Amino acid sequence: MDYRASTQTNVKLKNQQIILKLLINKGSMTRAEIAKKMNSSKPTISKNVDDLLKENKLIEIGKDNNLVGKKGILLDINADYGHVLSIDLSKNKFRVVIANLKQEWLYYYKTSIKHYFFEEDNRYVNVLDILINFLDKHKVEVDKLRIVTIAFPGVVGHNDTVYLTNLKFREVLLNQLIPYIREELKIPFEVKNDINLATVAEKRYGVFSKSENLYLLSGDVGVGAGIIINHKLYEGDRNAAGEVGFVLPIQHRDGRYYTLEERVGIHALTKRFRIETGKNITIDELIKEIKSDNEIATKLYQDVLEDVAVTITNIASVLDIRVVIVDGRLFELKSTMLEDLNKRVELMTPFETIITKTSLDLMSLKGAVVVGVESVIKSLV
């Protein structure tokens, strides 16, 4: 990230925003350290810092512990100046967290929603009640909430219009929450694709956080990717960048084109096994069949390797991104899958490609917090 001071007409506000971002990302610093990092004069930085201190957006936390020279006063962001409410609707659990401006989690709750859809009478779990109970239980100061960020398993338009989702259940849950946020909490909110938010978390906290470009390939019920270019999330013209589930890896003999998601999503794999064998099977049972060298399960595994390797190769050819992070149950079909996938991709592309599994958990929720804090910082100055 570039922390150099701005020279535009809104120089004061821009520089104050950069100071806040710098302290969030790098931790406490003295005025002199901030000035050096931003390549700006000490008087300019001091004036901006003093303004932020008066507004209680920054706090002084003591003297620097340097061994030589005059000890400067360490500055840090006032973490409790505002809070972020983040919600994850992407999995079979409803997850919610309150975080401060240092991205520290203050309160966290999760509950299963897998069995809360009653198809016979079209009733759904009321996640709004769960959210309100969460806020009440922890006596959350609503006036401190600056933004709500929501991770959603679908493409979300620029006017928060939801489209391109095959999980209507999650859309119902989302529509339970939005009126309450608008009319009761009356604070800004952002709904973002869950894989994009997971990619933000990978960029912020992952092993390759310093990489300029990377993408996260997620395979579960759905298949999707989040793309980082020049250290920033790339979402495309319609917020639909990374929808690799729509990639067409092959054409079947019947003339119909099948998407990657229809071929390798975990529900698609169990369905394909059932068609071949007449046996209903879960993804965990399919993994056992692959481990025991079942002929049909092994063939499905090889199909997955081929389809995913082709997709990674195509992305490498178009975007020239070297680092690929993978996540999701699709990449747990076999203990050697990562090694097998790397070998397959190496045969397909002349470009060096690094494929590795993420080391993070709760990625979409963590990314929602990061995006929420960034939005708050923009609004503070």
WOFENCOR-V559575 format. One line per field, one symbol per residue. phi: phi as a letter, one per 20 degrees, with the letter a starting at -180 (. if undefined). psi: psi as a letter, one per 20 degrees, with the letter a starting at -180 (. if undefined). A space follows every 50 residues. Layout:
phi: ???
psi: ???
This chain:
phi: .edffedefegfffffffgfffffednfbegffffffelcfffffgffff ffffemedcedpefdfecmfeeefdbffgefacddccddedecedbbdce femeeecbbbbfcfddddffcldcgeffffffffffgelffffefdaddc eceaedffdmeeblcddfgffffgffeggfffedflcfbcdcgffffffg fffecffdfeffcabdddcbfdcbcdcdclmcfddnfdmdfnffgefdfb dfffneedfgffecgfffffffffffdmdfbefffffffffemgffffff ffffgffffffffffffedldeecddbofgedfbfefffffffffffecf efcddbefdeclfffffffgffffffgfefc
psi: qojqqqjrhkgggghhghgggghghiaqqrgghggghilrqghggggggg ghghjjhqqpjaqqkqhqrpprppqrqnhjhqqpoqpojhajqopqqpqa ijkppgqqqqqpjhkjpnhhjkqqqniggggghggggjlpohiiphqppp ppmrpprikkpprlpjmhghhgggihhghggghghlqqqppqphhghhhg gghhirhkhiphqrqpopocgrprqqpppljqpoirhkkjqjmihiqnhr prhjiqpprghigiqhhhghghgghhijppqrhhhhghhghjkpgghhgg ghggggggggggggghhgilphpopqqrhhjjhqhjgggggggghhhhqi pppopqqqjrrlghgghhgghgghhgghih.
